[in-house]
């Protein structure tokens, strides 16, 4: 439960952003934040391998009772994070406008989205630090501290959002500065809690950046995280396309897609809560080469995730009127969102298995297999469905985009399930 609550805290803050703009701003502001958030999420999610990669490496080290080795993995992750953050802060001023000029037509929505995204981009160093710390704690089977960090960050975001958007009327830029401030607070708290949690011997290891053992293991880190980065880039590229394509169908569709994507994030983060549990449990058993315990961890996390997926689909469908009333009072946006509501309602039901198996494969350290399954889903299913559907149907539609996205998630979990026997053999050979 702490892992689920920790994950839900993040998208709930995003829903508050959307709700504040929905009641205190215009459809253009909602759409701009949805578009900008999708772009920054794509760029930032590419770096999310730092959390998952750290969890897997730390968990497998702890499964082998290598306490100091776990700290070394954190040090390497911090070094990689700082290097990537430095590069990002230089190139983002060119990358962000360039991407948004491609994704959105000229107009107020694109201008607001560029301003929003550049402000959010300043927080990448803080976000990467938080990802590494969360990865360490989840790999240590401690999900309560990530919950404290995420909750504190979410509450800070909510307060700043209400002040800057609701109180000062700063619109999309106010939402961006609120998120920026909350991520700085989250990073400071994460680093403080990490230091307090480490033992004296682990602190001594962490202070020593000249130890020869720190020079080794970079190849494993880069290979594992490189596959994760490729897999995440494919997925987030698709999500960005889904978010941005609405700009070509009008501001109402763009705003409706922004709301639907926030609800998608809520469902995915809730499912990721148990995926994180699977990741940690699997990592420890895989590190020890304990195949029976590996299977037990997989089974123990499957049923709760299925229940969450079914439950969220029921809530989204039965509560659609209440949800939309809370998120916006713009009648044209609500009517457009209701038109496409079946797609977002079905998403948790049809995709829970993909999140569950992601956690299993991550814990076992098999990022390469994950990349293969994602490549098949995106390049072999999503893109062909879009192209063929557009040619047969006389053009691209928002409904076609969402149908293709649902199909991607179904194929992703089927592909990972087909690779499970191979994963088991790799765990057995890891002793």
C-alpha angles and dihedrals in degrees: 000000000000090000092052092046090048092052096043090054090070101055091038088064088051090052089052088053089053093044093049091051091043091059102030104033143033137276087259090059092048092048093045092053091045091051095042093045091050092052095046090044090053092050093043096041088058084068093046089098085085090072098041094038092050091049093052096044094044093045093051091047091051089047086060090045092246100145096167091046089058090056091050089055089055092050092052091047091052091050091050091047094053092048093050093045092053092052092046095053088057101044101036093083088065101030099052098051090042093055094045092048087059098042101043134040120243114281146085094304093057093046092050091046092053092051092047094048096048091052091049090048092065090069097062095103090054092045093051092051090052092048092054093048092047090049091054094050096045089049086053090054089248109129096158096077094051085050091055091048095047094044093050091048093047094049090048089051092050093050094046091045093053091048098045100035104026098031106032098027094229093150119195094355091053090054089050094051090047092055091044092054093046092052091053090052091048093051093049092051092045094054092046093051092046092055092047091050097052119092121238092259091049091049089052089051091049092052091053108083094161098063112124093228088066089064091063127069096046091112092056091045095050095043094049095042092043091061090046091049091053093048092048092046091056094049097044091045088060092047091051090051091051091050097044101041089073089070088073092054096052138275094285093057090044091052092045091051089050090056092046092050091052088054089047089054091050091053094044094049091048090051090045088060092072090034087061089052090050090048094053095043093045092047092056094047092044091050089054093042090235104155097180090051089046091057091045091055091049094050094043092059099041101072097048091049091051090051091051092050093050092043095052092048089053092048093048093050100041095039099042094116094051093043093053092045089055094047103045143359093201104115096203092053093047092049091050093048091051089054091061097031097110090067096055092041092055095045099085092047094050099040109039091098092057092056092045094051091044088062092048095050093043092052091051090051095241101136091146092064089048091053090051093052091048093048091053091048096048103034098031101039117011099047096041091049091052094047098043093041092051092049095046096040097045098252147349117302133184090241091055091051093053093044090053090049092053090049090052091057093048093050092045093060093043090052093049091047090053089053094051096095089054090050091053091053091052091052091050090052094049094080 
